[in-house]
């Protein structure tokens, strides 16, 4: 099942990728993003908001919000908890940016009887986790490798 919002996001992402070469596609991407934002009741995204630098309050890192970054952020918000994020990150080849070591954060649930502030302080989850290059592809089913001796297993598996 595909929602209309997902189709709009796909069109906006395609237009944002094409806008790198041809600026006329920027208007198309903004149109579809603003259709989603209008339904959600939030302000329109305009050209003045593009290429602004924002600061992540958790780790004080900075990021330039290009049109493509806006599309990726809208996908994250709109498709929250629908099982698409991992596949988006793999498609963008951005695993180390979003899932790399020290990027995953959550609440501190390991403390016994924490105060409200202590519990709600973001902490790094599993800082030793790394997103390896092999995670961008799936392994070839082992029976297929046995059937065909010339078949080579995917790198890293």
N, C-alpha and C positions, 0 to 999 in steps of 0.2 A: 504494500500500500504506500502510495506517495501522496504527500500533502501538497497543496498549491504553494505553500510557503517554501517547501523544499525545491520545487521547480523554480520559483523566483530566485532562491539562493543559488541554484545551479547556473541560471542565466546571469546573475550578477557576478558570480565567480568567473565564468567564461569571459564576460565583458571586461572584467578587471584585468584578467591575464592579457587580453587583446589590447587593452589600453596602454600597456607597456610599450607597444609599437605604434599604435594609432590612438591619439588622444580623443578622437570622436567617440570611442566606445565608453569613455568615462561617464558620459551622460546616461547611457543605457544602464550601466551598473548602478549609478546613483538612483535612477528611476525605480529599479526593482528593490533596492535596499529601502528606499523611502516608502514604498508600498507596504513593506513588512513593518516598518517603524510606525507608519500611520495607523495600522490596525492595532498595534500595541499601545498607541497613545503616547509615544515619545517624540521629541522634536526631530525634524527632518535633518538629514545629513547633507551639508552643503560643501562646496569646494573649499571654503575657508577652513573647514575642519580637517581637511586632508593634509598630510605631511606635518602634523603637529607632533611634538615630542611629549610623551606622557611618562609619568614615573610610577612604577609599581610600588605601592606603599609597603609591601611585605619585605622585599629585598632591596629596595631603592634602585633597581635597575631602570634604565630608560629605554624607550622603544619609540620609533617613528611610526605613526599610524598612517601608512599608505592606504590607498583604496583597497588593495588586496588584504591588508591587515584588518580593515573594517569589515570586509566580507567574512573573513575567518572568525572574527569576534562575533558577528551576527549569527553565523552558523553554530558557534558554541552556545550562544544564549538560546537561540530558537529551537535547536534540536537537543537540548539538555536531556539527558537520561533516556535517549532513544536508541542508544547503541551505535551511533554513527561516528563519534569523535575519533576513536582509534583508527578507523578506516580513512577518515579525512587526514589525520596526521600522517599515515603511511602514504597516502596519495600525494601529499604535499612534500614528502621526504623531509619532514621536520621533526622526527622523533627525538633527536637530542635537544631540540629547542623546547619542546613541550613536556617530554617524559624523561629527560636525562637526569643525571645525578644531581640531587639537590633541588629539582624543579617541583617535585610533588610535595604538597603541603596539606596539612589537616589540623584538627584540634588535638590537644594533648589529652588522650584518654587513659594514659598509663599512671597518672597521679591519683593517689587515694585521697579522697575528701578535698578536692581542689577548690579554691575560691572561684568566683564567677569569672574574674579577670584572668586568672591562671588557666582555667579550662578553655576559655575562648581566645587564647593567644595562639596564632598559627605557628606550627612547628613543622620542621622538615620530616617527611615520612620516608623511611628506608633510604638514607643518604647514599648507600653503596649501590643502589640500583642504577644500572646503565641501560640505555637503549642501544642495542647493537645493530650493525648494518644487516645482519641476517634476519632481523625481525621485519624487514620490509617485504620479504617474500615468504611463502610457505614451503615446507619441504615437499619433495615429490613422494607420493605414496610408495612405501617400501616394496609393495608387490609389483609395482610398475618397474622398479629397478631390477627386481629378480626376473621378470618376464623378458626384459630386453637388456642384455649384458652391456650394450653400448650406451644405455641411459645413464646419465650422470646425476647424482644427487645434488640438490641445490647447495650452494656454498654455505658452509657453517653448520650443516646438518649431517 
